[in-house]
Amino acid sequence: MTGQESTEVLIVGGGIAGCAAALTAARQNADVTLATKARRPEDASTWWAQGGIAIARGDPEQFKQDVIEASAGTADPAAVETLVENADEAVRDVLVETLDVPFDTADGNDEDFDFGREAAHDEERILHVDASTGSYVLERFLAFVDDHPNIRVLDDTAALDLITHEGQVRGAYLASEGDVWPVFAGATVLATGGVGDLYPDSTNPSGSTGDGIAMAALAGADVTNMEFVQFHPTVYVDEEGTLLISEAVRGEGAVLRNAYGERFMPAYDEDADLAPRDVVARAVKNEREISGEVFLDVSEIDFDGRFPDLVEQCEQRGIDWESGIPVTPAQHFLCGGIDVDDRGRTSLDGLYAVGECAHTGVHGANRLASTSLLEGLVWGLRAGEDAVGRSPQPMDVPNLDDRDPALPDSFAREKFTRLRRVMDEYVGIEREPDELNRALGVLRRLKGEVDAYVRTRTSRSLYELRNASVVALLIARAAADNDESIGTHNLVTETDPAAVESP
Ligand code: SIN
């Protein structure tokens, strides 16, 4: 599997966006290589998507308005237009007709989908399979790309760096089982997902180290809106890790209560528990600080009938859900990323980015629920279509396989702990200008230490740490440079310690 290789389209990442790019490139008879560092489907964020995938359902204008309102008016209307105008057709063609995803239907009638609702959506427009939509989509998508004669899938294979020549991207170094080798590609599509590993508590799978963003930024691509890190308001956290409690549960009528049993969201926003995610996350944080705990009260809904998979997971974790599910905000999604146009083209020739690692403009400062699978699907299809037809241009490149021995795993673990502590304390749901500057100092030092090792060593864990430290710096720098508190970028001052006044 090593030596030099060439492919027409190299896709890095095996979630919905990478698979969609592979599908559409392969439909045009391109020779596609899809490299994913995932060892199992659960290693991709798509697998964990609960709520579902929103579509326009004959009212695109209202859908566009909801996306823009949830973003506090900061989403790019042209990008929102691309998302919404392509939504229904992309879902019908790929998810319904090609992959046969068994979306829930009303009364078992195949033609009559059971559309769900989530926060900041004006109506029921979300296709779902229980609250496990992502796993049903990804299982089928992976089977499709695995079986496709034009697509070669390399799993447990990380991309370490892009290969560039005079501003043009010509492929990437791949690494698997200790080997590192260059793959030259006519087009390289990054679909590497999010940045959850930069925070102690995240709904992302482990391994979400922002690889594509770091590789693109180091190659000179533009990245945008990195300060906009979204925290999901209703996550159960214990020593086993996080358990997301989908917004669809509030969409069905569950409500948040503080430790005194009081409903508090109506005092924070006229849409109460269905306010945009950033508003609810700040309120939950605030009420936890004031009263000690916040619970999601599911007593007035048919929780076990409507969300059997969540009930099962709650019971496995020993959560007495009938008495309310203890919840806290946790890192969930990066709204910014590698800047791309409406076909996923980055500022570098030959390089595309799709899915969470890309900044399309759709989410602005805060993402509307159940639009991430949709964005990955729509931009993945468009980028894959655009990426075909370019021939790979092999060239002489350094041999990264021939380096010093790998560092012990404890090296990366220790530095990750420091990085996460800084991001949690200073670059989390509330940010204070002085603390952002402190974070920048610590992160610069950390990146310097890691860079010194990357010069002579090659290992997946070291490069993941390098990527995480690059992306952490990009987030902290963007946050320090933006003095407007908006959406998920929530600035507080020492005299105003709580971002949200207790109403
Ligand atoms: C959820 O189910 O609450 C998450 C959906 C999303 O992030 O869009």
Residues whose N, C-alpha, C, O or C-beta is under 5 A from the ligand:
A	BS01	SIN	Q50 G51 I245 S246 E247 A248 L368 A369 S370 T371 S372
